């Protein structure tokens, strides 16, 4: 029963990914754990690993054949989750995760339900290295969200001057 769930619909695979445990993730996958199962908030093991910068786990999960452009809560892709990581994630780990997701076929200019792309999300969060990388691979900086804001506007309004200078 590797796909057993608790009241929050957490599976052992989701818990292992959330906690950054690649050995347990690998073990569970080898015993038939379903990487597409989501918790009660609609997040899968891949979403949690992407948002926490656990690139080794992201790689293991993507190796199961999961499409990098699947939409999760609020129509976010895993690239968007990785680009908008929380501040407690080391920037190099987050960048490595973004690069891995892109190498597996993620489309950088997809938009979420607010019309925001991974570049916009990274810009608003002040993630300079991710913004630099997304621009380097051709992400469009002139796209606008549903409120008419570009990545520059979002960085500027969040007082991320280094990012807004890069996008100027």
Beta strands, then each sheet from edge to edge (+ up, - down):
end
